[in-house]
């Protein structure tokens, strides 16, 4: 705005600004709703996968899985983390 506006011009400016903000709010709300829906679908898929894997393993759906051995590496862990603060050995 940089300059003094008269009351009418200020009212027009603020009305336009409010309309813009309301449009942005609607867009953000739609995006949030979409993410919520995707999370619900993913949770449902995971629930079905867990139930299917429990039936295939011979456990009942309410039975918890056996505890993993903490001495074994995490099966989902593919790479070791490198200490980024250590100097590069190749230099």
N, CA, C and O atoms as a Tinker XYZ file with bonds, in Angstrom:
   364  protein
     1  N      0.832000   -1.169000    0.000000    73     2
     2  CA     0.000000    0.000000    0.000000    64     1     3
     3  C      0.881000    1.238000    0.000000    63     2     4     5
     4  O      0.485000    2.111000   -0.773000    81     3
     5  N      1.869000    1.490000    0.614000    73     3     6
     6  CA     2.828000    2.558000    0.521000    64     5     7
     7  C      2.314000    3.978000    0.563000    63     6     8     9
     8  O      3.080000    4.883000    0.895000    81     7
     9  N      1.080000    4.212000    0.249000    73     7    10
    10  CA     0.539000    5.577000    0.272000    64     9    11
    11  C     -0.750000    5.590000    1.069000    63    10    12    13
    12  O     -1.387000    4.554000    1.264000    81    11
    13  N     -1.127000    6.771000    1.526000    73    11    14
    14  CA    -2.377000    6.880000    2.280000    64    13    15
    15  C     -3.542000    6.755000    1.320000    63    14    16    17
    16  O     -3.596000    7.425000    0.289000    81    15
    17  N     -4.463000    5.896000    1.674000    73    15    18
    18  CA    -5.662000    5.709000    0.861000    64    17    19
    19  C     -6.840000    6.372000    1.569000    63    18    20    21
    20  O     -6.898000    6.459000    2.795000    81    19
    21  N     -7.743000    6.819000    0.767000    73    19    22
    22  CA    -8.973000    7.350000    1.341000    64    21    23
    23  C     -9.787000    6.207000    1.915000    63    22    24    25
    24  O     -9.500000    5.040000    1.645000    81    23
    25  N    -10.803000    6.534000    2.708000    73    23    26
    26  CA   -11.619000    5.486000    3.333000    64    25    27
    27  C    -12.261000    4.542000    2.320000    63    26    28    29
    28  O    -12.319000    3.335000    2.555000    81    27
    29  N    -12.738000    5.072000    1.207000    73    27    30
    30  CA   -13.385000    4.226000    0.193000    64    29    31
    31  C    -12.357000    3.279000   -0.437000    63    30    32    33
    32  O    -12.621000    2.086000   -0.589000    81    31
    33  N    -11.185000    3.816000   -0.801000    73    31    34
    34  CA   -10.145000    2.992000   -1.419000    64    33    35
    35  C     -9.643000    1.936000   -0.440000    63    34    36    37
    36  O     -9.395000    0.795000   -0.832000    81    35
    37  N     -9.493000    2.302000    0.816000    73    35    38
    38  CA    -9.048000    1.341000    1.822000    64    37    39
    39  C    -10.071000    0.226000    1.987000    63    38    40    41
    40  O     -9.703000   -0.939000    2.138000    81    39
    41  N    -11.344000    0.576000    1.960000    73    39    42
    42  CA   -12.413000   -0.420000    2.084000    64    41    43
    43  C    -12.375000   -1.383000    0.896000    63    42    44    45
    44  O    -12.514000   -2.594000    1.073000    81    43
    45  N    -12.188000   -0.849000   -0.313000    73    43    46
    46  CA   -12.117000   -1.692000   -1.514000    64    45    47
    47  C    -10.904000   -2.617000   -1.421000    63    46    48    49
    48  O    -11.003000   -3.810000   -1.706000    81    47
    49  N     -9.763000   -2.059000   -1.021000    73    47    50
    50  CA    -8.545000   -2.849000   -0.893000    64    49    51
    51  C     -8.726000   -3.976000    0.120000    63    50    52    53
    52  O     -8.373000   -5.123000   -0.152000    81    51
    53  N     -9.272000   -3.649000    1.279000    73    51    54
    54  CA    -9.449000   -4.656000    2.324000    64    53    55
    55  C    -10.469000   -5.718000    1.919000    63    54    56    57
    56  O    -10.318000   -6.888000    2.268000    81    55
    57  N    -11.498000   -5.319000    1.192000    73    55    58
    58  CA   -12.490000   -6.284000    0.711000    64    57    59
    59  C    -11.854000   -7.255000   -0.273000    63    58    60    61
    60  O    -12.102000   -8.460000   -0.218000    81    59
    61  N    -11.029000   -6.720000   -1.179000    73    59    62
    62  CA   -10.344000   -7.578000   -2.142000    64    61    63
    63  C     -9.369000   -8.517000   -1.432000    63    62    64    65
    64  O     -9.277000   -9.696000   -1.773000    81    63
    65  N     -8.652000   -7.997000   -0.455000    73    63    66
    66  CA    -7.702000   -8.806000    0.318000    64    65    67
    67  C     -8.425000   -9.919000    1.073000    63    66    68    69
    68  O     -7.941000  -11.049000    1.131000    81    67
    69  N     -9.575000   -9.602000    1.649000    73    67    70
    70  CA   -10.353000  -10.608000    2.376000    64    69    71
    71  C    -10.846000  -11.707000    1.425000    63    70    72    73
    72  O    -10.820000  -12.889000    1.770000    81    71
    73  N    -11.294000  -11.311000    0.229000    73    71    74
    74  CA   -11.755000  -12.303000   -0.749000    64    73    75
    75  C    -10.608000  -13.232000   -1.156000    63    74    76    77
    76  O    -10.798000  -14.440000   -1.300000    81    75
    77  N     -9.428000  -12.661000   -1.336000    73    75    78
    78  CA    -8.265000  -13.465000   -1.695000    64    77    79
    79  C     -7.922000  -14.448000   -0.579000    63    78    80    81
    80  O     -7.647000  -15.617000   -0.849000    81    79
    81  N     -7.937000  -13.993000    0.654000    73    79    82
    82  CA    -7.635000  -14.866000    1.786000    64    81    83
    83  C     -8.682000  -15.973000    1.935000    63    82    84    85
    84  O     -8.337000  -17.111000    2.252000    81    83
    85  N     -9.942000  -15.650000    1.710000    73    83    86
    86  CA   -10.991000  -16.670000    1.789000    64    85    87
    87  C    -10.805000  -17.728000    0.707000    63    86    88    89
    88  O    -11.036000  -18.912000    0.952000    81    87
    89  N    -10.389000  -17.311000   -0.482000    73    87    90
    90  CA   -10.134000  -18.275000   -1.556000    64    89    91
    91  C     -8.967000  -19.187000   -1.187000    63    90    92    93
    92  O     -9.011000  -20.393000   -1.430000    81    91
    93  N     -7.943000  -18.613000   -0.609000    73    91    94
    94  CA    -6.794000  -19.425000   -0.184000    64    93    95
    95  C     -7.196000  -20.399000    0.911000    63    94    96    97
    96  O     -6.751000  -21.547000    0.916000    81    95
    97  N     -8.029000  -19.954000    1.832000    73    95    98
    98  CA    -8.505000  -20.836000    2.906000    64    97    99
    99  C     -9.259000  -22.015000    2.302000    63    98   100   101
   100  O     -9.052000  -23.155000    2.721000    81    99
   101  N    -10.131000  -21.762000    1.323000    73    99   102
   102  CA   -10.884000  -22.851000    0.683000    64   101   103
   103  C     -9.943000  -23.846000    0.013000    63   102   104   105
   104  O    -10.128000  -25.058000    0.126000    81   103
   105  N     -8.936000  -23.328000   -0.684000    73   103   106
   106  CA    -7.982000  -24.211000   -1.362000    64   105   107
   107  C     -7.233000  -25.061000   -0.339000    63   106   108   109
   108  O     -7.072000  -26.267000   -0.530000    81   107
   109  N     -6.776000  -24.435000    0.744000    73   107   110
   110  CA    -6.057000  -25.169000    1.780000    64   109   111
   111  C     -6.961000  -26.194000    2.471000    63   110   112   113
   112  O     -6.519000  -27.303000    2.771000    81   111
   113  N     -8.216000  -25.832000    2.722000    73   111   114
   114  CA    -9.138000  -26.768000    3.365000    64   113   115
   115  C     -9.386000  -27.978000    2.468000    63   114   116   117
   116  O     -9.450000  -29.108000    2.951000    81   115
   117  N     -9.526000  -27.742000    1.165000    73   115   118
   118  CA    -9.708000  -28.859000    0.234000    64   117   119
   119  C     -8.475000  -29.760000    0.232000    63   118   120   121
   120  O     -8.598000  -30.984000    0.196000    81   119
   121  N     -7.293000  -29.159000    0.269000    73   119   122
   122  CA    -6.060000  -29.952000    0.302000    64   121   123
   123  C     -5.976000  -30.762000    1.595000    63   122   124   125
   124  O     -5.579000  -31.927000    1.571000    81   123
   125  N     -6.344000  -30.157000    2.713000    73   123   126
   126  CA    -6.334000  -30.865000    3.997000    64   125   127
   127  C     -7.327000  -32.020000    3.964000    63   126   128   129
   128  O     -7.014000  -33.120000    4.419000    81   127
   129  N     -8.518000  -31.780000    3.429000    73   127   130
   130  CA    -9.521000  -32.839000    3.328000    64   129   131
   131  C     -9.014000  -33.981000    2.449000    63   130   132   133
   132  O     -9.235000  -35.152000    2.758000    81   131
   133  N     -8.331000  -33.636000    1.348000    73   131   134
   134  CA    -7.779000  -34.654000    0.452000    64   133   135
   135  C     -6.729000  -35.490000    1.170000    63   134   136   137
   136  O     -6.713000  -36.713000    1.037000    81   135
   137  N     -5.864000  -34.848000    1.919000    73   135   138
   138  CA    -4.837000  -35.578000    2.671000    64   137   139
   139  C     -5.496000  -36.471000    3.715000    63   138   140   141
   140  O     -5.082000  -37.616000    3.896000    81   139
   141  N     -6.514000  -35.964000    4.401000    73   139   142
   142  CA    -7.227000  -36.774000    5.390000    64   141   143
   143  C     -7.846000  -38.012000    4.763000    63   142   144   145
   144  O     -7.790000  -39.099000    5.338000    81   143
   145  N     -8.431000  -37.851000    3.591000    73   143   146
   146  CA    -9.033000  -38.983000    2.885000    64   145   147
   147  C     -7.968000  -39.993000    2.494000    63   146   148   149
   148  O     -8.173000  -41.199000    2.633000    81   147
   149  N     -6.829000  -39.509000    2.005000    73   147   150
   150  CA    -5.743000  -40.405000    1.619000    64   149   151
   151  C     -5.194000  -41.157000    2.831000    63   150   152   153
   152  O     -4.862000  -42.338000    2.728000    81   151
   153  N     -5.098000  -40.488000    3.968000    73   151   154
   154  CA    -4.625000  -41.145000    5.190000    64   153   155
   155  C     -5.604000  -42.240000    5.604000    63   154   156   157
   156  O     -5.190000  -43.343000    5.963000    81   155
   157  N     -6.896000  -41.939000    5.555000    73   155   158
   158  CA    -7.903000  -42.946000    5.919000    64   157   159
   159  C     -7.829000  -44.157000    4.999000    63   158   160   161
   160  O     -7.907000  -45.294000    5.467000    81   159
   161  N     -7.677000  -43.926000    3.685000    73   159   162
   162  CA    -7.567000  -45.040000    2.734000    64   161   163
   163  C     -6.316000  -45.871000    3.009000    63   162   164   165
   164  O     -6.361000  -47.100000    2.975000    81   163
   165  N     -5.204000  -45.198000    3.280000    73   163   166
   166  CA    -3.960000  -45.916000    3.563000    64   165   167
   167  C     -4.087000  -46.728000    4.843000    63   166   168   169
   168  O     -3.631000  -47.870000    4.902000    81   167
   169  N     -4.700000  -46.150000    5.862000    73   167   170
   170  CA    -4.887000  -46.869000    7.121000    64   169   171
   171  C     -5.752000  -48.107000    6.906000    63   170   172   173
   172  O     -5.483000  -49.164000    7.477000    81   171
   173  N     -6.782000  -47.975000    6.088000    73   171   174
   174  CA    -7.657000  -49.111000    5.796000    64   173   175
   175  C     -6.886000  -50.193000    5.039000    63   174   176   177
   176  O     -7.031000  -51.380000    5.333000    81   175
   177  N     -6.071000  -49.789000    4.068000    73   175   178
   178  CA    -5.260000  -50.771000    3.334000    64   177   179
   179  C     -4.290000  -51.491000    4.268000    63   178   180   181
   180  O     -4.129000  -52.709000    4.191000    81   179
   181  N     -3.644000  -50.724000    5.154000    73   179   182
   182  CA    -2.715000  -51.344000    6.099000    64   181   183
   183  C     -3.437000  -52.317000    7.029000    63   182   184   185
   184  O     -2.919000  -53.392000    7.333000    81   183
   185  N     -4.626000  -51.941000    7.478000    73   183   186
   186  CA    -5.403000  -52.834000    8.341000    64   185   187
   187  C     -5.708000  -54.144000    7.605000    63   186   188   189
   188  O     -5.575000  -55.228000    8.174000    81   187
   189  N     -6.114000  -54.035000    6.344000    73   187   190
   190  CA    -6.416000  -55.243000    5.557000    64   189   191
   191  C     -5.173000  -56.093000    5.344000    63   190   192   193
   192  O     -5.236000  -57.320000    5.423000    81   191
   193  N     -4.048000  -55.448000    5.074000    73   191   194
   194  CA    -2.796000  -56.182000    4.870000    64   193   195
   195  C     -2.407000  -56.908000    6.152000    63   194   196   197
   196  O     -1.996000  -58.068000    6.111000    81   195
   197  N     -2.535000  -56.223000    7.298000    73   195   198
   198  CA    -2.206000  -56.860000    8.577000    64   197   199
   199  C     -3.104000  -58.063000    8.823000    63   198   200   201
   200  O     -2.634000  -59.127000    9.226000    81   199
   201  N     -4.402000  -57.888000    8.579000    73   199   202
   202  CA    -5.328000  -59.010000    8.786000    64   201   203
   203  C     -4.978000  -60.171000    7.869000    63   202   204   205
   204  O     -4.983000  -61.326000    8.295000    81   203
   205  N     -4.675000  -59.868000    6.616000    73   203   206
   206  CA    -4.341000  -60.919000    5.661000    64   205   207
   207  C     -3.061000  -61.639000    6.081000    63   206   208   209
   208  O     -2.994000  -62.867000    6.026000    81   207
   209  N     -2.045000  -60.880000    6.500000    73   207   210
   210  CA    -0.783000  -61.512000    6.889000    64   209   211
   211  C     -0.956000  -62.331000    8.169000    63   210   212   213
   212  O     -0.297000  -63.358000    8.331000    81   211
   213  N     -1.829000  -61.896000    9.080000    73   211   214
   214  CA    -2.071000  -62.668000   10.296000    64   213   215
   215  C     -2.749000  -63.993000    9.961000    63   214   216   217
   216  O     -2.407000  -65.028000   10.532000    81   215
   217  N     -3.706000  -63.964000    9.037000    73   215   218
   218  CA    -4.383000  -65.204000    8.649000    64   217   219
   219  C     -3.411000  -66.130000    7.937000    63   218   220   221
   220  O     -3.442000  -67.342000    8.150000    81   219
   221  N     -2.548000  -65.573000    7.094000    73   219   222
   222  CA    -1.592000  -66.401000    6.367000    64   221   223
   223  C     -0.546000  -66.996000    7.299000    63   222   224   225
   224  O     -0.040000  -68.084000    7.028000    81   223
   225  N     -0.210000  -66.317000    8.383000    73   223   226
   226  CA     0.813000  -66.815000    9.309000    64   225   227
   227  C      0.239000  -67.795000   10.326000    63   226   228   229
   228  O      0.984000  -68.389000   11.106000    81   227
   229  N     -1.077000  -67.966000   10.322000    73   227   230
   230  CA    -1.704000  -68.902000   11.247000    64   229   231
   231  C     -2.118000  -68.284000   12.562000    63   230   232   233
   232  O     -2.670000  -68.977000   13.417000    81   231
   233  N     -1.868000  -66.998000   12.749000    73   231   234
   234  CA    -2.288000  -66.325000   13.981000    64   233   235
   235  C     -3.730000  -65.851000   13.814000    63   234   236   237
   236  O     -4.217000  -65.656000   12.701000    81   235
   237  N     -4.378000  -65.677000   14.926000    73   235   238
   238  CA    -5.714000  -65.097000   14.876000    64   237   239
   239  C     -5.579000  -63.585000   14.740000    63   238   240   241
   240  O     -4.563000  -63.035000   15.163000    81   239
   241  N     -6.572000  -62.884000   14.161000    73   239   242
   242  CA    -6.459000  -61.436000   13.943000    64   241   243
   243  C     -6.190000  -60.631000   15.201000    63   242   244   245
   244  O     -5.547000  -59.585000   15.117000    81   243
   245  N     -6.654000  -61.071000   16.364000    73   243   246
   246  CA    -6.433000  -60.312000   17.590000    64   245   247
   247  C     -5.108000  -60.621000   18.263000    63   246   248   249
   248  O     -4.698000  -59.923000   19.191000    81   247
   249  N     -4.432000  -61.676000   17.793000    73   247   250
   250  CA    -3.187000  -62.106000   18.418000    64   249   251
   251  C     -2.031000  -61.203000   17.984000    63   250   252   253
   252  O     -1.843000  -60.975000   16.789000    81   251
   253  N     -1.260000  -60.692000   18.935000    73   251   254
   254  CA    -0.143000  -59.821000   18.561000    64   253   255
   255  C      0.969000  -60.618000   17.890000    63   254   256   257
   256  O      1.126000  -61.809000   18.157000    81   255
   257  N      1.739000  -59.969000   17.022000    73   255   258
   258  CA     2.846000  -60.681000   16.371000    64   257   259
   259  C      3.941000  -60.982000   17.381000    63   258   260   261
   260  O      4.037000  -60.316000   18.412000    81   259
   261  N      4.770000  -61.983000   17.092000    73   259   262
   262  CA     5.862000  -62.279000   18.016000    64   261   263
   263  C      6.832000  -61.096000   18.066000    63   262   264   265
   264  O      7.009000  -60.380000   17.080000    81   263
   265  N      7.444000  -60.911000   19.208000    73   263   266
   266  CA     8.360000  -59.776000   19.346000    64   265   267
   267  C      9.639000  -60.053000   18.577000    63   266   268   269
   268  O     10.124000  -61.183000   18.521000    81   267
   269  N     10.170000  -59.002000   17.992000    73   267   270
   270  CA    11.401000  -59.126000   17.219000    64   269   271
   271  C     12.596000  -59.163000   18.165000    63   270   272   273
   272  O     12.562000  -58.597000   19.258000    81   271
   273  N     13.632000  -59.829000   17.730000    73   271   274
   274  CA    14.864000  -59.888000   18.497000    64   273   275
   275  C     15.582000  -58.546000   18.354000    63   274   276   277
   276  O     15.950000  -58.175000   17.239000    81   275
   277  N     15.794000  -57.802000   19.455000    73   275   278
   278  CA    16.428000  -56.489000   19.346000    64   277   279
   279  C     17.873000  -56.566000   18.859000    63   278   280   281
   280  O     18.432000  -55.554000   18.437000    81   279
   281  N     18.488000  -57.755000   18.910000    73   279   282
   282  CA    19.865000  -57.885000   18.446000    64   281   283
   283  C     19.949000  -57.924000   16.926000    63   282   284   285
   284  O     21.011000  -57.674000   16.356000    81   283
   285  N     18.834000  -58.237000   16.267000    73   283   286
   286  CA    18.819000  -58.315000   14.809000    64   285   287
   287  C     18.605000  -56.936000   14.208000    63   286   288   289
   288  O     17.953000  -56.090000   14.819000    81   287
   289  N     19.151000  -56.697000   13.008000    73   287   290
   290  CA    18.924000  -55.396000   12.357000    64   289   291
   291  C     17.468000  -55.260000   11.942000    63   290   292   293
   292  O     16.779000  -56.250000   11.695000    81   291
   293  N     17.023000  -54.033000   11.871000    73   291   294
   294  CA    15.664000  -53.739000   11.436000    64   293   295
   295  C     15.511000  -54.161000    9.978000    63   294   296   297
   296  O     16.308000  -53.730000    9.144000    81   295
   297  N     14.510000  -54.995000    9.631000    73   295   298
   298  CA    14.374000  -55.455000    8.247000    64   297   299
   299  C     14.077000  -54.315000    7.269000    63   298   300   301
   300  O     14.374000  -54.441000    6.081000    81   299
   301  N     13.514000  -53.235000    7.729000    73   299   302
   302  CA    13.226000  -52.107000    6.854000    64   301   303
   303  C     14.417000  -51.189000    6.667000    63   302   304   305
   304  O     14.377000  -50.274000    5.845000    81   303
   305  N     15.483000  -51.429000    7.429000    73   303   306
   306  CA    16.663000  -50.566000    7.371000    64   305   307
   307  C     17.577000  -51.078000    6.265000    63   306   308   309
   308  O     18.046000  -52.214000    6.326000    81   307
   309  N     17.835000  -50.250000    5.256000    73   307   310
   310  CA    18.627000  -50.689000    4.108000    64   309   311
   311  C     20.069000  -50.201000    4.154000    63   310   312   313
   312  O     20.986000  -50.914000    3.746000    81   311
   313  N     20.259000  -49.013000    4.641000    73   311   314
   314  CA    21.592000  -48.420000    4.614000    64   313   315
   315  C     21.990000  -47.972000    6.011000    63   314   316   317
   316  O     21.156000  -47.572000    6.824000    81   315
   317  N     23.307000  -48.054000    6.264000    73   315   318
   318  CA    23.799000  -47.531000    7.531000    64   317   319
   319  C     23.902000  -46.024000    7.418000    63   318   320   321
   320  O     24.234000  -45.487000    6.361000    81   319
   321  N     23.620000  -45.362000    8.498000    73   319   322
   322  CA    23.787000  -43.909000    8.519000    64   321   323
   323  C     25.261000  -43.594000    8.691000    63   322   324   325
   324  O     25.950000  -44.207000    9.507000    81   323
   325  N     25.725000  -42.654000    7.933000    73   323   326
   326  CA    27.111000  -42.239000    8.046000    64   325   327
   327  C     27.171000  -40.989000    8.896000    63   326   328   329
   328  O     26.281000  -40.140000    8.854000    81   327
   329  N     28.232000  -40.896000    9.663000    73   327   330
   330  CA    28.447000  -39.703000   10.492000    64   329   331
   331  C     28.925000  -38.589000    9.573000    63   330   332   333
   332  O     30.057000  -38.614000    9.090000    81   331
   333  N     28.058000  -37.615000    9.336000    73   331   334
   334  CA    28.390000  -36.522000    8.420000    64   333   335
   335  C     29.404000  -35.549000    9.009000    63   334   336   337
   336  O     29.983000  -34.736000    8.288000    81   335
   337  N     29.619000  -35.633000   10.324000    73   335   338
   338  CA    30.584000  -34.725000   10.929000    64   337   339
   339  C     32.007000  -35.260000   10.780000    63   338   340   341
   340  O     32.969000  -34.513000   10.960000    81   339
   341  N     32.151000  -36.536000   10.455000    73   339   342
   342  CA    33.474000  -37.129000   10.282000    64   341   343
   343  C     34.062000  -36.695000    8.944000    63   342   344   345
   344  O     33.321000  -36.510000    7.979000    81   343
   345  N     35.396000  -36.529000    8.868000    73   343   346
   346  CA    36.010000  -36.134000    7.600000    64   345   347
   347  C     35.879000  -37.251000    6.571000    63   346   348   349
   348  O     35.846000  -38.430000    6.923000    81   347
   349  N     35.807000  -36.880000    5.330000    73   347   350
   350  CA    35.692000  -37.837000    4.240000    64   349   351
   351  C     37.000000  -38.625000    4.122000    63   350   352   353
   352  O     38.059000  -38.004000    4.030000    81   351
   353  N     36.977000  -39.958000    4.121000    73   351   354
   354  CA    38.215000  -40.736000    4.065000    64   353   355
   355  C     38.884000  -40.693000    2.699000    63   354   356   357
   356  O     40.039000  -41.098000    2.569000    81   355
   357  N     38.180000  -40.211000    1.676000    73   355   358
   358  CA    38.724000  -40.209000    0.318000    64   357   359
   359  C     39.443000  -38.928000   -0.040000    63   358   360   361
   360  O     39.920000  -38.799000   -1.167000    81   359
   361  N     39.540000  -37.978000    0.868000    73   359   362
   362  CA    40.185000  -36.699000    0.549000    64   361   363
   363  C     41.567000  -36.635000    1.085000    63   362   364
   364  O     42.253000  -35.628000    0.906000    81   363
